[in-house]
Amino acid sequence: MQAYCFKCHKKIEIKNPQITVLKNKSPATRGVCPACGTNVFRLGKLVESPSGVRDQPDPALKIKLNVINVESGETWSCTMNEAKSWDWNNHEIAWLVNGYWQVTSWDQLVETVRNKIEKGCDEVTIYENRLFFLAGGG
């Protein structure tokens, strides 16, 4: 992950990145500039691995997902590992977390679930259906 070094006046790759949480519960990453040794800081918690691919979500994402298919009325419970296998490339399906936050990708679901866990939730309800059904009501 990159951050801006105010001493070097350029973007640098963060050395020894560490994830932290601010007083207002916002995630951040702090580390050191490899050129000058100055402490650097960036908002956001996802740290890129040396290969440039985002790290997998931590195993602490243990939360119960109660899924409701709005059209059929079918309900089931699953884990985050099971949710990862959902068809995230199908743009005809929409997922609404607690009936309010629409998620369209695995990364969005992870961030939303992390937010819920930080607020003390141990389960969330996800409404699943075809996009036009949720948006148009019918």
C-alpha positions in Angstrom: 0.0 0.0 0.0 1.2 3.5 -0.8 1.2 6.6 1.3 2.5 10.2 0.8 5.8 11.0 2.6 5.7 14.7 3.5 9.5 14.8 4.0 10.3 13.2 0.6 7.4 15.0 -1.1 6.3 11.9 -3.0 4.2 8.7 -2.8 6.1 5.8 -1.4 5.5 2.1 -0.6 4.8 1.8 3.1 7.5 -0.1 5.0 6.3 -2.3 7.9 2.6 -1.4 7.5 0.4 -1.9 10.5 -3.4 -1.7 10.6 -4.9 0.6 13.3 -8.3 1.9 14.2 -8.8 5.7 14.9 -10.9 7.0 17.8 -13.9 7.4 15.4 -13.6 3.7 14.5 -12.2 4.4 11.0 -9.5 2.0 9.8 -6.1 3.3 8.9 -2.6 2.0 8.0 0.6 3.4 9.4 4.2 2.6 8.7 7.6 4.1 7.7 9.0 5.7 4.6 11.8 3.4 3.3 13.8 6.3 2.0 14.0 8.7 5.0 12.5 6.7 7.9 9.7 9.2 8.6 6.4 7.8 10.0 3.7 7.8 7.3 -0.1 7.3 7.6 -2.9 6.4 5.3 -6.7 6.0 5.9 -7.9 2.5 5.0 -7.2 -0.9 6.4 -6.5 -3.2 3.4 -2.8 -3.7 3.0 -1.5 -5.0 -0.2 0.8 -8.0 0.0 4.2 -8.0 -1.8 2.6 -9.6 -4.8 0.3 -6.6 -5.1 -2.9 -8.7 -4.3 -5.0 -7.7 -1.4 -4.7 -9.9 1.7 -7.5 -12.3 2.4 -9.9 -11.1 5.1 -8.8 -12.1 8.5 -10.3 -15.2 10.1 -11.9 -13.0 12.8 -14.8 -12.4 10.4 -16.9 -14.9 12.2 -20.5 -13.6 11.8 -23.7 -15.4 11.0 -25.2 -14.4 7.6 -29.0 -14.9 7.5 -29.9 -14.9 3.8 -33.4 -14.3 2.5 -34.3 -14.8 -1.2 -37.0 -12.1 -1.5 -38.7 -13.7 -4.6 -39.0 -17.3 -3.3 -39.1 -16.6 0.4 -36.4 -19.2 1.0 -34.1 -18.5 4.0 -30.8 -20.0 5.0 -27.8 -19.2 7.2 -24.2 -19.3 6.0 -20.7 -18.2 6.9 -18.4 -15.7 5.2 -16.5 -18.5 3.6 -19.7 -19.8 1.9 -20.6 -16.2 0.8 -17.3 -15.9 -1.0 -18.5 -18.6 -3.4 -21.6 -16.6 -4.4 -21.8 -15.5 -8.1 -20.3 -12.0 -7.6 -20.0 -11.5 -11.4 -23.7 -11.8 -12.0 -24.9 -8.2 -12.1 -28.5 -9.3 -12.3 -28.5 -10.3 -8.6 -28.5 -7.7 -5.8 -27.6 -8.2 -2.2 -28.9 -5.8 0.5 -27.3 -6.1 4.0 -29.9 -5.5 6.7 -32.2 -4.3 3.9 -30.3 -1.1 3.4 -26.7 -1.4 2.2 -26.4 -2.8 -1.3 -23.2 -4.8 -1.9 -22.1 -5.8 -5.4 -18.7 -7.4 -4.7 -16.9 -9.7 -2.2 -14.8 -6.7 -1.1 -17.9 -4.6 -0.3 -19.4 -7.4 1.7 -16.2 -7.9 3.7 -16.0 -4.1 4.5 -19.7 -4.0 5.5 -19.3 -7.1 7.7 -16.2 -5.7 9.4 -18.1 -2.5 10.1 -21.0 -4.5 11.6 -18.6 -6.6 13.8 -16.9 -3.4 15.0 -20.3 -2.2 16.1 -20.9 -5.4 18.1 -23.2 -7.3 15.7 -22.9 -11.1 15.6 -25.3 -11.6 12.7 -26.6 -9.8 9.7 -29.5 -10.3 7.3 -28.9 -10.3 3.6 -31.7 -9.9 1.1 -31.0 -11.5 -2.2 -32.9 -11.1 -5.4 -32.8 -10.0 -9.0 -31.7 -6.4 -9.2 -34.8 -5.1 -11.0 -37.1 -6.8 -8.4 -35.4 -5.0 -5.5 -35.1 -1.6 -7.3 -38.5 -1.6 -9.0 -40.5 -3.3 -6.4 -42.0 -5.8 -8.6 
